[in-house]
Amino acid sequence: QTNKQGELMRPATLKNTIKFAIKNNLPGLIKGAPGVGKSDIVAQACREVNAELIVSHPVVSDPTDYKGLPFPDKEGKEAHFLPFGELNKLINADKLTVFFLDDLGQAPMSVQAAAMQLILARRINGFKISDKVIFMAATNRREDKAGVTGILEPVKSRFAWIVELVPSLDDWIDWAVENDMPHQLISFIKWRPQLLLDFNPTSDIINSPCPRTIAHAGRILNGNPPEDVRRELIEGAVGAGFAAEFEAFVNIYTKLPSLDDMIKNPTDIAIPEKPDMLYALCGLVAYGINEHNLSNLLKLIKRIPEEYQTMIMSVALAKAKKDKKDFIRHNSDFALWAKNMMNVLLTNNGR
């Protein structure tokens, strides 16, 4: 996807782009709404290419942070700029290092101008930046009301590429499974994917749903909060609308058969017809699958509409991968299910 503002990228694609850019010394600028994961994806990419990450916050920096501090010589006749802090690290870096300017669009123009010399010239006041250093930056957009006044044109052109990060449901599901988000939250987002980013800039002191705030809600739920404050905490994390819908969704689980009953009676359990109940059932089954009950639960899964079957198994496979278990792919009943589903997909695509 493209628009007049540049390339739109999903998280998995952006991570691969950053890894490529790091290896080829191509400085890049990532823009996007608050809380979509810009900083986190940069950190993931650095870990995967074994690069050190230095995070700088130019919005609270002074130009001297990027130019050095004026200091008189011994005779007191003239002053030289002496590097310190992060600048000193950039000059002396001896391993692959990413210098990440976070929230660059909120920084004063004087700070942006100082950073500009580092990004392209890689020199400032007689000091040379190490060849091991690669520059990356991120910013919110002006329409986000996040204090972004803009980025100087010469600063923008210093970056080899500028892209916009947009959330992806599939990428978020993979992240959520890997980071132990509760299955009720994952199932809810699969049912209401538009709530993955329902960012609404406002002067009110409230949160809106976005990947960052939804992750906060997941960690709250994992902490098993007291019932009398649970709703208020979730509302504080993601806003009142999300919290109300999520609580209603969680109540659906009380109407579903238990996982034990589904394992014991996979061919007799009634399959719900309402989509919200099916999504809840999918999460319960996907997270309940293990090496001992997979064959029985597959009997139940085969009775569910096909699009929900693939949903269950994709989450179950992601969870097994995260847990470093490979029992699913080695199960003969799963192999038969996968073969049949492939035939169904090929038949549908050929229509």
Order of alpha helices (4+ residues) and beta strands (2+ residues): beta-beta-alpha-beta-alpha-beta-alpha-beta-beta-alpha-beta-alpha-beta-beta-beta-alpha-beta-alpha-alpha-alpha-alpha-alpha-alpha-alpha-alpha-alpha-alpha
